[in-house]
């Protein structure tokens, strides 16, 4: 989001697309997932949906972001950040 504020839309879009790639990977071999070893399958999938939502917000795709946050909450109703982002978009 900082890159967008600095007027560097192309660089920002690269980062949002990279975030989507990470969230869409089938395996959880990414470095950031190594800290989530205690998460259940649904919680891990909820995190992926949440990350997709963040990427879509950055891309200006608000309806898709809302959909991803709702999916995250269906999988993990206690996902506070998905709820917070959903509430801030309404």
HTML snippet that shows the backbone in 3Dmol.js (N, CA, C, O; Angstrom):
<script src="https://3Dmol.org/build/3Dmol-min.js"></script>
<div id="view" style="width:600px;height:400px;position:relative"></div>
<script>
const pdb = `
ATOM      1  N   UNK A   1       0.830  -1.184   0.000  1.00  0.00           N
ATOM      2  CA  UNK A   1       0.000   0.000   0.000  1.00  0.00           C
ATOM      3  C   UNK A   1       0.880   1.256   0.000  1.00  0.00           C
ATOM      4  O   UNK A   1       0.514   2.285  -0.568  1.00  0.00           O
ATOM      5  N   UNK A   2       2.048   1.149   0.649  1.00  0.00           N
ATOM      6  CA  UNK A   2       2.966   2.285   0.668  1.00  0.00           C
ATOM      7  C   UNK A   2       3.427   2.633  -0.745  1.00  0.00           C
ATOM      8  O   UNK A   2       3.547   3.807  -1.097  1.00  0.00           O
ATOM      9  N   UNK A   3       3.685   1.598  -1.554  1.00  0.00           N
ATOM     10  CA  UNK A   3       4.095   1.849  -2.933  1.00  0.00           C
ATOM     11  C   UNK A   3       3.006   2.582  -3.709  1.00  0.00           C
ATOM     12  O   UNK A   3       3.305   3.457  -4.522  1.00  0.00           O
ATOM     13  N   UNK A   4       1.756   2.232  -3.465  1.00  0.00           N
ATOM     14  CA  UNK A   4       0.654   2.936  -4.124  1.00  0.00           C
ATOM     15  C   UNK A   4       0.643   4.404  -3.723  1.00  0.00           C
ATOM     16  O   UNK A   4       0.483   5.287  -4.564  1.00  0.00           O
ATOM     17  N   UNK A   5       0.815   4.653  -2.429  1.00  0.00           N
ATOM     18  CA  UNK A   5       0.817   6.040  -1.950  1.00  0.00           C
ATOM     19  C   UNK A   5       1.980   6.839  -2.521  1.00  0.00           C
ATOM     20  O   UNK A   5       1.903   8.059  -2.659  1.00  0.00           O
ATOM     21  N   UNK A   6       3.058   6.136  -2.850  1.00  0.00           N
ATOM     22  CA  UNK A   6       4.215   6.801  -3.452  1.00  0.00           C
ATOM     23  C   UNK A   6       4.083   6.935  -4.967  1.00  0.00           C
ATOM     24  O   UNK A   6       4.983   7.450  -5.629  1.00  0.00           O
ATOM     25  N   UNK A   7       2.954   6.468  -5.517  1.00  0.00           N
ATOM     26  CA  UNK A   7       2.721   6.574  -6.952  1.00  0.00           C
ATOM     27  C   UNK A   7       3.422   5.500  -7.763  1.00  0.00           C
ATOM     28  O   UNK A   7       3.599   5.662  -8.971  1.00  0.00           O
ATOM     29  N   UNK A   8       3.824   4.409  -7.127  1.00  0.00           N
ATOM     30  CA  UNK A   8       4.537   3.338  -7.809  1.00  0.00           C
ATOM     31  C   UNK A   8       3.601   2.136  -8.008  1.00  0.00           C
ATOM     32  O   UNK A   8       3.814   1.058  -7.453  1.00  0.00           O
ATOM     33  N   UNK A   9       2.563   2.361  -8.817  1.00  0.00           N
ATOM     34  CA  UNK A   9       1.531   1.353  -9.019  1.00  0.00           C
ATOM     35  C   UNK A   9       2.078   0.044  -9.593  1.00  0.00           C
ATOM     36  O   UNK A   9       1.669  -1.033  -9.160  1.00  0.00           O
ATOM     37  N   UNK A  10       2.982   0.120 -10.545  1.00  0.00           N
ATOM     38  CA  UNK A  10       3.527  -1.111 -11.148  1.00  0.00           C
ATOM     39  C   UNK A  10       4.249  -1.970 -10.116  1.00  0.00           C
ATOM     40  O   UNK A  10       4.065  -3.187 -10.075  1.00  0.00           O
ATOM     41  N   UNK A  11       5.065  -1.337  -9.290  1.00  0.00           N
ATOM     42  CA  UNK A  11       5.774  -2.086  -8.251  1.00  0.00           C
ATOM     43  C   UNK A  11       4.793  -2.654  -7.232  1.00  0.00           C
ATOM     44  O   UNK A  11       4.953  -3.781  -6.765  1.00  0.00           O
ATOM     45  N   UNK A  12       3.788  -1.874  -6.897  1.00  0.00           N
ATOM     46  CA  UNK A  12       2.778  -2.341  -5.949  1.00  0.00           C
ATOM     47  C   UNK A  12       2.031  -3.541  -6.518  1.00  0.00           C
ATOM     48  O   UNK A  12       1.804  -4.526  -5.814  1.00  0.00           O
ATOM     49  N   UNK A  13       1.650  -3.461  -7.783  1.00  0.00           N
ATOM     50  CA  UNK A  13       0.937  -4.576  -8.415  1.00  0.00           C
ATOM     51  C   UNK A  13       1.786  -5.847  -8.431  1.00  0.00           C
ATOM     52  O   UNK A  13       1.260  -6.948  -8.271  1.00  0.00           O
ATOM     53  N   UNK A  14       3.097  -5.695  -8.622  1.00  0.00           N
ATOM     54  CA  UNK A  14       3.993  -6.851  -8.570  1.00  0.00           C
ATOM     55  C   UNK A  14       3.919  -7.519  -7.195  1.00  0.00           C
ATOM     56  O   UNK A  14       3.868  -8.745  -7.096  1.00  0.00           O
ATOM     57  N   UNK A  15       3.913  -6.711  -6.149  1.00  0.00           N
ATOM     58  CA  UNK A  15       3.856  -7.242  -4.790  1.00  0.00           C
ATOM     59  C   UNK A  15       2.508  -7.895  -4.498  1.00  0.00           C
ATOM     60  O   UNK A  15       2.454  -8.942  -3.852  1.00  0.00           O
ATOM     61  N   UNK A  16       1.425  -7.288  -4.968  1.00  0.00           N
ATOM     62  CA  UNK A  16       0.096  -7.876  -4.754  1.00  0.00           C
ATOM     63  C   UNK A  16      -0.035  -9.197  -5.503  1.00  0.00           C
ATOM     64  O   UNK A  16      -0.619 -10.152  -4.991  1.00  0.00           O
ATOM     65  N   UNK A  17       0.506  -9.249  -6.707  1.00  0.00           N
ATOM     66  CA  UNK A  17       0.480 -10.507  -7.471  1.00  0.00           C
ATOM     67  C   UNK A  17       1.333 -11.579  -6.801  1.00  0.00           C
ATOM     68  O   UNK A  17       0.968 -12.755  -6.808  1.00  0.00           O
ATOM     69  N   UNK A  18       2.464 -11.184  -6.225  1.00  0.00           N
ATOM     70  CA  UNK A  18       3.307 -12.147  -5.502  1.00  0.00           C
ATOM     71  C   UNK A  18       2.572 -12.682  -4.277  1.00  0.00           C
ATOM     72  O   UNK A  18       2.686 -13.865  -3.956  1.00  0.00           O
ATOM     73  N   UNK A  19       1.824 -11.828  -3.596  1.00  0.00           N
ATOM     74  CA  UNK A  19       1.036 -12.261  -2.443  1.00  0.00           C
ATOM     75  C   UNK A  19      -0.037 -13.257  -2.870  1.00  0.00           C
ATOM     76  O   UNK A  19      -0.274 -14.251  -2.184  1.00  0.00           O
ATOM     77  N   UNK A  20      -0.679 -12.993  -3.994  1.00  0.00           N
ATOM     78  CA  UNK A  20      -1.675 -13.941  -4.514  1.00  0.00           C
ATOM     79  C   UNK A  20      -1.041 -15.287  -4.849  1.00  0.00           C
ATOM     80  O   UNK A  20      -1.625 -16.336  -4.577  1.00  0.00           O
ATOM     81  N   UNK A  21       0.139 -15.257  -5.433  1.00  0.00           N
ATOM     82  CA  UNK A  21       0.838 -16.509  -5.762  1.00  0.00           C
ATOM     83  C   UNK A  21       1.117 -17.324  -4.510  1.00  0.00           C
ATOM     84  O   UNK A  21       0.906 -18.537  -4.494  1.00  0.00           O
ATOM     85  N   UNK A  22       1.586 -16.669  -3.471  1.00  0.00           N
ATOM     86  CA  UNK A  22       1.866 -17.367  -2.213  1.00  0.00           C
ATOM     87  C   UNK A  22       0.587 -17.973  -1.648  1.00  0.00           C
ATOM     88  O   UNK A  22       0.575 -19.128  -1.222  1.00  0.00           O
ATOM     89  N   UNK A  23      -0.481 -17.196  -1.646  1.00  0.00           N
ATOM     90  CA  UNK A  23      -1.746 -17.664  -1.086  1.00  0.00           C
ATOM     91  C   UNK A  23      -2.358 -18.795  -1.902  1.00  0.00           C
ATOM     92  O   UNK A  23      -3.087 -19.627  -1.360  1.00  0.00           O
ATOM     93  N   UNK A  24      -2.071 -18.831  -3.191  1.00  0.00           N
ATOM     94  CA  UNK A  24      -2.663 -19.855  -4.059  1.00  0.00           C
ATOM     95  C   UNK A  24      -1.842 -21.134  -4.145  1.00  0.00           C
ATOM     96  O   UNK A  24      -2.288 -22.110  -4.748  1.00  0.00           O
ATOM     97  N   UNK A  25      -0.648 -21.147  -3.553  1.00  0.00           N
ATOM     98  CA  UNK A  25       0.177 -22.359  -3.605  1.00  0.00           C
ATOM     99  C   UNK A  25      -0.512 -23.499  -2.870  1.00  0.00           C
ATOM    100  O   UNK A  25      -1.131 -23.297  -1.826  1.00  0.00           O
ATOM    101  N   UNK A  26      -0.396 -24.686  -3.424  1.00  0.00           N
ATOM    102  CA  UNK A  26      -1.015 -25.865  -2.813  1.00  0.00           C
ATOM    103  C   UNK A  26      -0.268 -26.305  -1.564  1.00  0.00           C
ATOM    104  O   UNK A  26      -0.882 -26.713  -0.578  1.00  0.00           O
ATOM    105  N   UNK A  27       1.058 -26.223  -1.606  1.00  0.00           N
ATOM    106  CA  UNK A  27       1.823 -26.646  -0.435  1.00  0.00           C
ATOM    107  C   UNK A  27       2.044 -25.455   0.486  1.00  0.00           C
ATOM    108  O   UNK A  27       1.841 -24.306   0.094  1.00  0.00           O
ATOM    109  N   UNK A  28       2.450 -25.735   1.677  1.00  0.00           N
ATOM    110  CA  UNK A  28       2.708 -24.676   2.643  1.00  0.00           C
ATOM    111  C   UNK A  28       4.196 -24.564   2.927  1.00  0.00           C
ATOM    112  O   UNK A  28       4.602 -24.339   4.067  1.00  0.00           O
ATOM    113  N   UNK A  29       5.001 -24.720   1.900  1.00  0.00           N
ATOM    114  CA  UNK A  29       6.448 -24.714   2.073  1.00  0.00           C
ATOM    115  C   UNK A  29       7.019 -23.305   2.187  1.00  0.00           C
ATOM    116  O   UNK A  29       8.213 -23.146   2.445  1.00  0.00           O
ATOM    117  N   UNK A  30       6.201 -22.296   2.003  1.00  0.00           N
ATOM    118  CA  UNK A  30       6.689 -20.926   2.107  1.00  0.00           C
ATOM    119  C   UNK A  30       7.225 -20.666   3.512  1.00  0.00           C
ATOM    120  O   UNK A  30       6.740 -21.243   4.485  1.00  0.00           O
ATOM    121  N   UNK A  31       8.205 -19.815   3.610  1.00  0.00           N
ATOM    122  CA  UNK A  31       8.827 -19.496   4.895  1.00  0.00           C
ATOM    123  C   UNK A  31       7.793 -19.030   5.921  1.00  0.00           C
ATOM    124  O   UNK A  31       7.828 -19.462   7.073  1.00  0.00           O
ATOM    125  N   UNK A  32       6.877 -18.159   5.513  1.00  0.00           N
ATOM    126  CA  UNK A  32       5.917 -17.598   6.466  1.00  0.00           C
ATOM    127  C   UNK A  32       5.014 -18.663   7.073  1.00  0.00           C
ATOM    128  O   UNK A  32       4.518 -18.487   8.186  1.00  0.00           O
ATOM    129  N   UNK A  33       4.791 -19.762   6.363  1.00  0.00           N
ATOM    130  CA  UNK A  33       3.920 -20.819   6.889  1.00  0.00           C
ATOM    131  C   UNK A  33       4.627 -21.594   7.991  1.00  0.00           C
ATOM    132  O   UNK A  33       3.957 -22.238   8.798  1.00  0.00           O
ATOM    133  N   UNK A  34       5.939 -21.557   8.054  1.00  0.00           N
ATOM    134  CA  UNK A  34       6.654 -22.345   9.052  1.00  0.00           C
ATOM    135  C   UNK A  34       6.320 -21.900  10.476  1.00  0.00           C
ATOM    136  O   UNK A  34       6.509 -22.666  11.421  1.00  0.00           O
ATOM    137  N   UNK A  35       5.836 -20.693  10.636  1.00  0.00           N
ATOM    138  CA  UNK A  35       5.453 -20.197  11.953  1.00  0.00           C
ATOM    139  C   UNK A  35       4.032 -20.595  12.326  1.00  0.00           C
ATOM    140  O   UNK A  35       3.588 -20.330  13.443  1.00  0.00           O
ATOM    141  N   UNK A  36       3.314 -21.231  11.402  1.00  0.00           N
ATOM    142  CA  UNK A  36       1.919 -21.586  11.626  1.00  0.00           C
ATOM    143  C   UNK A  36       1.736 -23.075  11.854  1.00  0.00           C
ATOM    144  O   UNK A  36       0.688 -23.619  11.509  1.00  0.00           O
ATOM    145  N   UNK A  37       2.709 -23.738  12.417  1.00  0.00           N
ATOM    146  CA  UNK A  37       2.643 -25.188  12.546  1.00  0.00           C
ATOM    147  C   UNK A  37       1.476 -25.648  13.402  1.00  0.00           C
ATOM    148  O   UNK A  37       1.029 -26.785  13.255  1.00  0.00           O
ATOM    149  N   UNK A  38       0.970 -24.806  14.289  1.00  0.00           N
ATOM    150  CA  UNK A  38      -0.145 -25.189  15.145  1.00  0.00           C
ATOM    151  C   UNK A  38      -1.511 -24.978  14.523  1.00  0.00           C
ATOM    152  O   UNK A  38      -2.521 -25.332  15.132  1.00  0.00           O
ATOM    153  N   UNK A  39      -1.568 -24.421  13.344  1.00  0.00           N
ATOM    154  CA  UNK A  39      -2.854 -24.146  12.719  1.00  0.00           C
ATOM    155  C   UNK A  39      -3.449 -25.408  12.110  1.00  0.00           C
ATOM    156  O   UNK A  39      -2.732 -26.254  11.575  1.00  0.00           O
ATOM    157  N   UNK A  40      -4.767 -25.521  12.200  1.00  0.00           N
ATOM    158  CA  UNK A  40      -5.462 -26.633  11.561  1.00  0.00           C
ATOM    159  C   UNK A  40      -5.592 -26.365  10.071  1.00  0.00           C
ATOM    160  O   UNK A  40      -5.264 -25.275   9.601  1.00  0.00           O
ATOM    161  N   UNK A  41      -6.069 -27.353   9.328  1.00  0.00           N
ATOM    162  CA  UNK A  41      -6.251 -27.193   7.886  1.00  0.00           C
ATOM    163  C   UNK A  41      -7.167 -26.033   7.553  1.00  0.00           C
ATOM    164  O   UNK A  41      -6.865 -25.238   6.663  1.00  0.00           O
ATOM    165  N   UNK A  42      -8.299 -25.925   8.268  1.00  0.00           N
ATOM    166  CA  UNK A  42      -9.227 -24.824   8.009  1.00  0.00           C
ATOM    167  C   UNK A  42      -8.597 -23.474   8.338  1.00  0.00           C
ATOM    168  O   UNK A  42      -8.807 -22.494   7.622  1.00  0.00           O
ATOM    169  N   UNK A  43      -7.827 -23.425   9.422  1.00  0.00           N
ATOM    170  CA  UNK A  43      -7.190 -22.163   9.796  1.00  0.00           C
ATOM    171  C   UNK A  43      -6.139 -21.750   8.774  1.00  0.00           C
ATOM    172  O   UNK A  43      -6.001 -20.567   8.463  1.00  0.00           O
ATOM    173  N   UNK A  44      -5.408 -22.714   8.257  1.00  0.00           N
ATOM    174  CA  UNK A  44      -4.407 -22.402   7.228  1.00  0.00           C
ATOM    175  C   UNK A  44      -5.094 -21.906   5.955  1.00  0.00           C
ATOM    176  O   UNK A  44      -4.636 -20.949   5.330  1.00  0.00           O
ATOM    177  N   UNK A  45      -6.191 -22.557   5.576  1.00  0.00           N
ATOM    178  CA  UNK A  45      -6.918 -22.117   4.394  1.00  0.00           C
ATOM    179  C   UNK A  45      -7.524 -20.737   4.621  1.00  0.00           C
ATOM    180  O   UNK A  45      -7.574 -19.919   3.703  1.00  0.00           O
ATOM    181  N   UNK A  46      -7.983 -20.480   5.837  1.00  0.00           N
ATOM    182  CA  UNK A  46      -8.526 -19.159   6.166  1.00  0.00           C
ATOM    183  C   UNK A  46      -7.454 -18.087   6.007  1.00  0.00           C
ATOM    184  O   UNK A  46      -7.727 -16.991   5.519  1.00  0.00           O
ATOM    185  N   UNK A  47      -6.229 -18.416   6.425  1.00  0.00           N
ATOM    186  CA  UNK A  47      -5.130 -17.458   6.269  1.00  0.00           C
ATOM    187  C   UNK A  47      -4.872 -17.178   4.794  1.00  0.00           C
ATOM    188  O   UNK A  47      -4.613 -16.036   4.413  1.00  0.00           O
ATOM    189  N   UNK A  48      -4.943 -18.208   3.969  1.00  0.00           N
ATOM    190  CA  UNK A  48      -4.752 -18.020   2.532  1.00  0.00           C
ATOM    191  C   UNK A  48      -5.835 -17.101   1.962  1.00  0.00           C
ATOM    192  O   UNK A  48      -5.541 -16.200   1.177  1.00  0.00           O
ATOM    193  N   UNK A  49      -7.088 -17.337   2.363  1.00  0.00           N
ATOM    194  CA  UNK A  49      -8.193 -16.496   1.870  1.00  0.00           C
ATOM    195  C   UNK A  49      -8.000 -15.054   2.326  1.00  0.00           C
ATOM    196  O   UNK A  49      -8.255 -14.117   1.569  1.00  0.00           O
ATOM    197  N   UNK A  50      -7.549 -14.881   3.563  1.00  0.00           N
ATOM    198  CA  UNK A  50      -7.286 -13.553   4.096  1.00  0.00           C
ATOM    199  C   UNK A  50      -6.194 -12.846   3.288  1.00  0.00           C
ATOM    200  O   UNK A  50      -6.337 -11.676   2.933  1.00  0.00           O
ATOM    201  N   UNK A  51      -5.112 -13.557   3.003  1.00  0.00           N
ATOM    202  CA  UNK A  51      -4.024 -12.960   2.212  1.00  0.00           C
ATOM    203  C   UNK A  51      -4.500 -12.568   0.819  1.00  0.00           C
ATOM    204  O   UNK A  51      -4.111 -11.523   0.296  1.00  0.00           O
ATOM    205  N   UNK A  52      -5.345 -13.410   0.217  1.00  0.00           N
ATOM    206  CA  UNK A  52      -5.908 -13.053  -1.094  1.00  0.00           C
ATOM    207  C   UNK A  52      -6.723 -11.771  -0.973  1.00  0.00           C
ATOM    208  O   UNK A  52      -6.651 -10.901  -1.840  1.00  0.00           O
ATOM    209  N   UNK A  53      -7.496 -11.657   0.103  1.00  0.00           N
ATOM    210  CA  UNK A  53      -8.287 -10.448   0.321  1.00  0.00           C
ATOM    211  C   UNK A  53      -7.414  -9.211   0.407  1.00  0.00           C
ATOM    212  O   UNK A  53      -7.740  -8.171  -0.166  1.00  0.00           O
ATOM    213  N   UNK A  54      -6.312  -9.323   1.118  1.00  0.00           N
ATOM    214  CA  UNK A  54      -5.393  -8.177   1.220  1.00  0.00           C
ATOM    215  C   UNK A  54      -4.842  -7.791  -0.149  1.00  0.00           C
ATOM    216  O   UNK A  54      -4.754  -6.609  -0.482  1.00  0.00           O
ATOM    217  N   UNK A  55      -4.475  -8.794  -0.932  1.00  0.00           N
ATOM    218  CA  UNK A  55      -3.959  -8.506  -2.278  1.00  0.00           C
ATOM    219  C   UNK A  55      -5.023  -7.816  -3.122  1.00  0.00           C
ATOM    220  O   UNK A  55      -4.731  -6.851  -3.828  1.00  0.00           O
ATOM    221  N   UNK A  56      -6.249  -8.307  -3.051  1.00  0.00           N
ATOM    222  CA  UNK A  56      -7.325  -7.705  -3.838  1.00  0.00           C
ATOM    223  C   UNK A  56      -7.632  -6.276  -3.403  1.00  0.00           C
ATOM    224  O   UNK A  56      -7.971  -5.435  -4.235  1.00  0.00           O
ATOM    225  N   UNK A  57      -7.517  -5.995  -2.101  1.00  0.00           N
ATOM    226  CA  UNK A  57      -7.708  -4.612  -1.646  1.00  0.00           C
ATOM    227  C   UNK A  57      -6.690  -3.707  -2.328  1.00  0.00           C
ATOM    228  O   UNK A  57      -7.032  -2.648  -2.853  1.00  0.00           O
ATOM    229  N   UNK A  58      -5.447  -4.138  -2.310  1.00  0.00           N
ATOM    230  CA  UNK A  58      -4.391  -3.341  -2.922  1.00  0.00           C
ATOM    231  C   UNK A  58      -4.597  -3.121  -4.408  1.00  0.00           C
ATOM    232  O   UNK A  58      -4.215  -2.086  -4.956  1.00  0.00           O
ATOM    233  N   UNK A  59      -5.207  -4.107  -5.055  1.00  0.00           N
ATOM    234  CA  UNK A  59      -5.462  -4.006  -6.491  1.00  0.00           C
ATOM    235  C   UNK A  59      -6.733  -3.210  -6.800  1.00  0.00           C
ATOM    236  O   UNK A  59      -7.067  -2.977  -7.962  1.00  0.00           O
ATOM    237  N   UNK A  60      -7.426  -2.803  -5.752  1.00  0.00           N
ATOM    238  CA  UNK A  60      -8.665  -2.058  -5.950  1.00  0.00           C
ATOM    239  C   UNK A  60      -9.855  -2.931  -6.285  1.00  0.00           C
ATOM    240  O   UNK A  60     -10.879  -2.433  -6.752  1.00  0.00           O
ATOM    241  N   UNK A  61      -9.734  -4.217  -6.054  1.00  0.00           N
ATOM    242  CA  UNK A  61     -10.805  -5.168  -6.375  1.00  0.00           C
ATOM    243  C   UNK A  61     -11.569  -5.489  -5.088  1.00  0.00           C
ATOM    244  O   UNK A  61     -11.440  -6.573  -4.519  1.00  0.00           O
ATOM    245  N   UNK A  62     -12.371  -4.510  -4.645  1.00  0.00           N
ATOM    246  CA  UNK A  62     -13.019  -4.550  -3.341  1.00  0.00           C
ATOM    247  C   UNK A  62     -14.036  -5.689  -3.200  1.00  0.00           C
ATOM    248  O   UNK A  62     -14.125  -6.300  -2.135  1.00  0.00           O
ATOM    249  N   UNK A  63     -14.790  -5.975  -4.237  1.00  0.00           N
ATOM    250  CA  UNK A  63     -15.778  -7.058  -4.145  1.00  0.00           C
ATOM    251  C   UNK A  63     -15.099  -8.405  -3.952  1.00  0.00           C
ATOM    252  O   UNK A  63     -15.564  -9.238  -3.174  1.00  0.00           O
ATOM    253  N   UNK A  64     -13.996  -8.614  -4.663  1.00  0.00           N
ATOM    254  CA  UNK A  64     -13.253  -9.873  -4.514  1.00  0.00           C
ATOM    255  C   UNK A  64     -12.605  -9.959  -3.132  1.00  0.00           C
ATOM    256  O   UNK A  64     -12.541 -11.034  -2.536  1.00  0.00           O
ATOM    257  N   UNK A  65     -12.126  -8.822  -2.628  1.00  0.00           N
ATOM    258  CA  UNK A  65     -11.535  -8.797  -1.288  1.00  0.00           C
ATOM    259  C   UNK A  65     -12.589  -9.177  -0.252  1.00  0.00           C
ATOM    260  O   UNK A  65     -12.333  -9.991   0.636  1.00  0.00           O
ATOM    261  N   UNK A  66     -13.759  -8.592  -0.369  1.00  0.00           N
ATOM    262  CA  UNK A  66     -14.847  -8.902   0.570  1.00  0.00           C
ATOM    263  C   UNK A  66     -15.186 -10.386   0.530  1.00  0.00           C
ATOM    264  O   UNK A  66     -15.389 -11.009   1.573  1.00  0.00           O
ATOM    265  N   UNK A  67     -15.245 -10.944  -0.654  1.00  0.00           N
ATOM    266  CA  UNK A  67     -15.540 -12.368  -0.813  1.00  0.00           C
ATOM    267  C   UNK A  67     -14.494 -13.236  -0.126  1.00  0.00           C
ATOM    268  O   UNK A  67     -14.838 -14.224   0.524  1.00  0.00           O
ATOM    269  N   UNK A  68     -13.221 -12.876  -0.263  1.00  0.00           N
ATOM    270  CA  UNK A  68     -12.140 -13.644   0.368  1.00  0.00           C
ATOM    271  C   UNK A  68     -12.202 -13.537   1.886  1.00  0.00           C
ATOM    272  O   UNK A  68     -11.977 -14.526   2.583  1.00  0.00           O
ATOM    273  N   UNK A  69     -12.501 -12.356   2.404  1.00  0.00           N
ATOM    274  CA  UNK A  69     -12.619 -12.208   3.855  1.00  0.00           C
ATOM    275  C   UNK A  69     -13.786 -13.033   4.394  1.00  0.00           C
ATOM    276  O   UNK A  69     -13.690 -13.628   5.467  1.00  0.00           O
ATOM    277  N   UNK A  70     -14.886 -13.064   3.644  1.00  0.00           N
ATOM    278  CA  UNK A  70     -16.028 -13.886   4.056  1.00  0.00           C
ATOM    279  C   UNK A  70     -15.666 -15.373   4.055  1.00  0.00           C
ATOM    280  O   UNK A  70     -16.062 -16.113   4.955  1.00  0.00           O
ATOM    281  N   UNK A  71     -14.915 -15.803   3.042  1.00  0.00           N
ATOM    282  CA  UNK A  71     -14.470 -17.204   2.995  1.00  0.00           C
ATOM    283  C   UNK A  71     -13.579 -17.515   4.196  1.00  0.00           C
ATOM    284  O   UNK A  71     -13.705 -18.573   4.813  1.00  0.00           O
ATOM    285  N   UNK A  72     -12.684 -16.592   4.520  1.00  0.00           N
ATOM    286  CA  UNK A  72     -11.791 -16.796   5.669  1.00  0.00           C
ATOM    287  C   UNK A  72     -12.602 -16.960   6.950  1.00  0.00           C
ATOM    288  O   UNK A  72     -12.290 -17.809   7.785  1.00  0.00           O
ATOM    289  N   UNK A  73     -13.639 -16.146   7.101  1.00  0.00           N
ATOM    290  CA  UNK A  73     -14.456 -16.224   8.307  1.00  0.00           C
ATOM    291  C   UNK A  73     -15.321 -17.479   8.346  1.00  0.00           C
ATOM    292  O   UNK A  73     -15.620 -17.988   9.427  1.00  0.00           O
ATOM    293  N   UNK A  74     -15.721 -17.980   7.193  1.00  0.00           N
ATOM    294  CA  UNK A  74     -16.452 -19.245   7.167  1.00  0.00           C
ATOM    295  C   UNK A  74     -15.561 -20.381   7.663  1.00  0.00           C
ATOM    296  O   UNK A  74     -16.012 -21.260   8.398  1.00  0.00           O
ATOM    297  N   UNK A  75     -14.302 -20.354   7.259  1.00  0.00           N
ATOM    298  CA  UNK A  75     -13.356 -21.388   7.652  1.00  0.00           C
ATOM    299  C   UNK A  75     -12.882 -21.229   9.095  1.00  0.00           C
ATOM    300  O   UNK A  75     -12.667 -22.216   9.799  1.00  0.00           O
ATOM    301  N   UNK A  76     -12.724 -19.989   9.524  1.00  0.00           N
ATOM    302  CA  UNK A  76     -12.230 -19.702  10.871  1.00  0.00           C
ATOM    303  C   UNK A  76     -12.949 -18.461  11.408  1.00  0.00           C
ATOM    304  O   UNK A  76     -12.474 -17.341  11.224  1.00  0.00           O
ATOM    305  N   UNK A  77     -14.091 -18.660  12.070  1.00  0.00           N
ATOM    306  CA  UNK A  77     -14.867 -17.521  12.567  1.00  0.00           C
ATOM    307  C   UNK A  77     -14.116 -16.622  13.548  1.00  0.00           C
ATOM    308  O   UNK A  77     -14.541 -15.495  13.802  1.00  0.00           O
ATOM    309  N   UNK A  78     -13.017 -17.106  14.096  1.00  0.00           N
ATOM    310  CA  UNK A  78     -12.251 -16.296  15.044  1.00  0.00           C
ATOM    311  C   UNK A  78     -11.126 -15.502  14.372  1.00  0.00           C
ATOM    312  O   UNK A  78     -10.288 -14.918  15.059  1.00  0.00           O
ATOM    313  N   UNK A  79     -11.101 -15.476  13.056  1.00  0.00           N
ATOM    314  CA  UNK A  79     -10.046 -14.749  12.336  1.00  0.00           C
ATOM    315  C   UNK A  79     -10.324 -13.243  12.459  1.00  0.00           C
ATOM    316  O   UNK A  79     -11.090 -12.668  11.686  1.00  0.00           O
ATOM    317  N   UNK A  80      -9.680 -12.631  13.452  1.00  0.00           N
ATOM    318  CA  UNK A  80      -9.962 -11.228  13.774  1.00  0.00           C
ATOM    319  C   UNK A  80      -9.616 -10.261  12.656  1.00  0.00           C
ATOM    320  O   UNK A  80     -10.338  -9.291  12.430  1.00  0.00           O
ATOM    321  N   UNK A  81      -8.515 -10.515  11.952  1.00  0.00           N
ATOM    322  CA  UNK A  81      -8.098  -9.572  10.907  1.00  0.00           C
ATOM    323  C   UNK A  81      -9.018  -9.633   9.700  1.00  0.00           C
ATOM    324  O   UNK A  81      -9.268  -8.611   9.061  1.00  0.00           O
ATOM    325  N   UNK A  82      -9.523 -10.813   9.381  1.00  0.00           N
ATOM    326  CA  UNK A  82     -10.503 -10.898   8.295  1.00  0.00           C
ATOM    327  C   UNK A  82     -11.760 -10.121   8.673  1.00  0.00           C
ATOM    328  O   UNK A  82     -12.323  -9.399   7.850  1.00  0.00           O
ATOM    329  N   UNK A  83     -12.198 -10.274   9.930  1.00  0.00           N
ATOM    330  CA  UNK A  83     -13.371  -9.550  10.411  1.00  0.00           C
ATOM    331  C   UNK A  83     -13.116  -8.052  10.404  1.00  0.00           C
ATOM    332  O   UNK A  83     -13.974  -7.279   9.978  1.00  0.00           O
ATOM    333  N   UNK A  84     -11.957  -7.638  10.869  1.00  0.00           N
ATOM    334  CA  UNK A  84     -11.642  -6.215  10.917  1.00  0.00           C
ATOM    335  C   UNK A  84     -11.626  -5.596   9.523  1.00  0.00           C
ATOM    336  O   UNK A  84     -12.149  -4.500   9.320  1.00  0.00           O
ATOM    337  N   UNK A  85     -11.025  -6.299   8.566  1.00  0.00           N
ATOM    338  CA  UNK A  85     -10.985  -5.775   7.194  1.00  0.00           C
ATOM    339  C   UNK A  85     -12.365  -5.775   6.571  1.00  0.00           C
ATOM    340  O   UNK A  85     -12.702  -4.864   5.815  1.00  0.00           O
ATOM    341  N   UNK A  86     -13.157  -6.767   6.871  1.00  0.00           N
ATOM    342  CA  UNK A  86     -14.521  -6.812   6.347  1.00  0.00           C
ATOM    343  C   UNK A  86     -15.332  -5.661   6.908  1.00  0.00           C
ATOM    344  O   UNK A  86     -16.070  -5.012   6.166  1.00  0.00           O
ATOM    345  N   UNK A  87     -15.213  -5.392   8.198  1.00  0.00           N
ATOM    346  CA  UNK A  87     -15.947  -4.305   8.826  1.00  0.00           C
ATOM    347  C   UNK A  87     -15.512  -2.953   8.289  1.00  0.00           C
ATOM    348  O   UNK A  87     -16.339  -2.052   8.145  1.00  0.00           O
ATOM    349  N   UNK A  88     -14.239  -2.798   7.995  1.00  0.00           N
ATOM    350  CA  UNK A  88     -13.744  -1.502   7.513  1.00  0.00           C
ATOM    351  C   UNK A  88     -14.149  -1.240   6.068  1.00  0.00           C
ATOM    352  O   UNK A  88     -14.070  -0.104   5.599  1.00  0.00           O
ATOM    353  N   UNK A  89     -14.582  -2.279   5.359  1.00  0.00           N
ATOM    354  CA  UNK A  89     -14.985  -2.127   3.960  1.00  0.00           C
ATOM    355  C   UNK A  89     -16.480  -1.874   3.816  1.00  0.00           C
ATOM    356  O   UNK A  89     -16.943  -1.542   2.724  1.00  0.00           O
ATOM    357  N   UNK A  90     -17.238  -2.022   4.890  1.00  0.00           N
ATOM    358  CA  UNK A  90     -18.704  -1.837   4.815  1.00  0.00           C
ATOM    359  C   UNK A  90     -19.082  -0.417   5.159  1.00  0.00           C
ATOM    360  O   UNK A  90     -20.264  -0.074   5.150  1.00  0.00           O
TER     361      UNK A  90
END
`;
const viewer = $3Dmol.createViewer("view");
viewer.addModel(pdb, "pdb");
viewer.setStyle({}, {cartoon: {color: "spectrum"}});
viewer.zoomTo();
viewer.render();
</script>
